[in-house]
Amino acid sequence: MPDPDLSTISTTDAPGQQEPAATDTLLTVESLSQECARLERERTEINDRYLRLAAEFDNFRKRSDREKSEAIEYGSSDALKAMISILDDFERALKVECADAEFARGTQLIYQRMSEALTKLGLEPIAAEGQPFDPNLHYAIDRIEDPNIEIDTVAAEHQRGYTFKGRLLRPAMVRVAVKG
């Protein structure tokens, strides 16, 4: 008589019941699939955090590079602000009559050279007189009634304004024409 196949022998008394080993196997498979799903969610969360941190770091690096290049490019703006007041003094001195023609000529030459040097560095005067009033470039100190000048036009410039490499360094102080 041949040996019976032990895998087909049931140890259960009632039909339809599973063997204890099969139940344990199903529980193990189910717990492993739950663990796998949990680990997959955790991996997705970690990957998402990693991608966000990488993007934040990349943005930080770009911002730092931009700020550093701006600091290098516009770092001399404070020195130029100090030089503007000297340029203003030269302009006022040139408006005053001087008895000594050589002194006036020397003052004019110094003003020209200083103005040229500041222009080479990126300092540009703001056009004001006769231009439409722009609150981003002009600082209104007075309003005057003049029928010969269009409304909201700069009638007179009290102090010249400047930009440095396209950025406003000092607004022009102006008088603006209003309706009379």
C-alpha positions in Angstrom: 0.0 0.0 0.0 1.4 3.4 -1.0 2.1 6.0 1.6 -0.7 8.5 1.9 0.1 12.2 0.9 0.4 14.0 4.1 -0.5 17.4 2.6 -4.0 16.2 1.8 -4.8 14.9 5.2 -7.0 17.3 7.1 -6.7 17.8 10.8 -10.0 19.6 11.1 -13.2 17.8 12.2 -15.7 19.8 10.2 -15.7 20.4 6.5 -15.0 24.1 5.4 -12.8 24.9 8.3 -9.2 25.8 7.5 -6.3 24.2 9.1 -4.5 26.3 11.9 -1.3 26.5 9.7 -3.3 28.0 6.8 -5.0 30.6 9.1 -1.6 31.6 10.5 -0.3 31.9 6.9 -3.2 34.1 5.9 -2.7 36.3 8.9 1.0 36.6 8.2 0.3 37.5 4.5 -2.3 40.0 5.5 -0.1 41.6 8.2 2.8 41.7 5.7 0.7 43.4 3.1 -0.5 46.0 5.7 3.1 46.5 6.7 4.1 46.9 3.1 1.3 49.5 2.5 2.4 51.4 5.7 6.0 51.4 4.5 5.0 52.6 1.1 3.1 55.5 2.6 6.0 56.3 4.8 8.4 56.2 1.8 6.1 58.5 -0.1 6.0 61.0 2.8 9.8 60.9 3.2 10.3 61.3 -0.5 7.8 64.2 -0.5 9.7 65.9 2.4 13.0 65.3 0.7 11.7 67.0 -2.5 10.3 69.9 -0.6 13.6 70.4 1.3 15.6 70.1 -1.9 13.3 72.8 -3.5 13.6 75.0 -0.4 17.4 74.7 -0.4 17.5 75.4 -4.2 15.4 78.6 -3.6 17.6 79.6 -0.7 20.7 79.1 -2.8 19.3 81.2 -5.7 18.1 83.9 -3.3 21.5 84.0 -1.6 23.3 84.3 -5.0 20.9 87.0 -6.1 21.4 89.0 -2.8 25.1 88.6 -3.0 25.3 89.8 -6.6 23.0 92.8 -5.7 25.2 93.6 -2.7 28.2 93.6 -5.0 26.5 95.6 -7.7 24.7 98.1 -5.4 27.1 98.1 -2.5 28.5 101.5 -3.5 25.1 103.2 -3.3 25.8 104.5 0.2 29.1 106.1 -0.9 27.3 107.6 -3.9 24.6 109.1 -1.7 27.3 110.9 0.2 28.9 112.1 -3.0 25.5 113.5 -4.3 25.5 116.1 -1.5 28.9 117.2 -2.7 27.7 117.4 -6.2 24.7 119.5 -5.0 27.2 121.9 -3.3 29.1 122.3 -6.5 25.9 123.0 -8.4 25.0 125.7 -5.9 28.5 127.1 -6.0 28.4 127.3 -9.8 25.2 129.4 -9.6 26.9 132.1 -7.6 28.7 134.9 -9.4 32.4 134.9 -8.7 34.8 137.8 -9.2 37.7 135.4 -9.9 37.2 133.8 -13.4 40.0 131.3 -12.9 38.4 130.1 -9.6 35.0 129.7 -11.3 36.6 127.8 -14.2 38.4 125.5 -11.7 35.2 124.9 -9.8 33.4 124.1 -13.1 36.1 121.6 -14.2 36.0 119.8 -10.8 32.2 119.6 -11.0 32.4 118.2 -14.6 35.1 115.6 -13.7 33.2 114.5 -10.6 29.9 114.3 -12.5 31.5 112.2 -15.3 33.1 109.9 -12.7 29.8 109.3 -10.9 28.1 108.7 -14.3 30.7 106.0 -15.1 29.8 104.3 -11.8 26.2 104.2 -12.8 24.7 107.4 -11.3 22.1 109.0 -13.6 20.2 112.3 -13.0 16.4 112.1 -13.1 14.8 114.3 -15.7 12.3 116.5 -13.8 11.4 119.9 -15.1 8.7 119.8 -17.8 8.1 116.1 -17.2 4.8 114.7 -15.9 4.8 114.3 -12.2 5.7 110.7 -11.1 5.5 110.1 -7.4 8.0 107.2 -7.8 10.7 109.6 -9.1 9.6 113.0 -7.8 9.0 114.3 -4.3 6.6 117.2 -4.5 7.5 120.0 -2.0 5.2 122.7 -3.4 2.2 123.1 -5.7 2.1 126.2 -7.9 -0.6 127.6 -10.1 0.7 128.5 -13.6 -1.7 128.7 -16.6 1.2 128.2 -19.0 2.1 124.8 -17.6 0.0 121.7 -18.0 -1.6 120.3 -14.8 0.4 117.6 -12.9 3.6 118.7 -14.7 6.9 119.4 -12.9 7.1 123.2 -13.0 10.5 123.6 -11.3 13.2 121.4 -9.8 14.4 122.4 -6.3 16.9 119.5 -5.9 18.0 117.0 -8.6 17.1 113.4 -8.1 19.3 110.4 -9.1 19.1 106.8 -10.0 21.9 104.3 -9.5 22.0 101.5 -12.1 18.3 101.8 -12.6 17.3 102.0 -9.0 16.1 105.2 -7.3 18.8 106.6 -5.1 17.2 110.0 -4.3 13.9 111.4 -5.6 13.9 114.8 -7.2 12.4 117.6 -5.1 10.0 119.4 -7.4 7.2 122.0 -7.6 4.2 120.7 -9.4 1.7 122.7 -11.4 -1.9 122.5 -10.3 -5.2 123.8 -11.6 -5.5 127.6 -11.1 
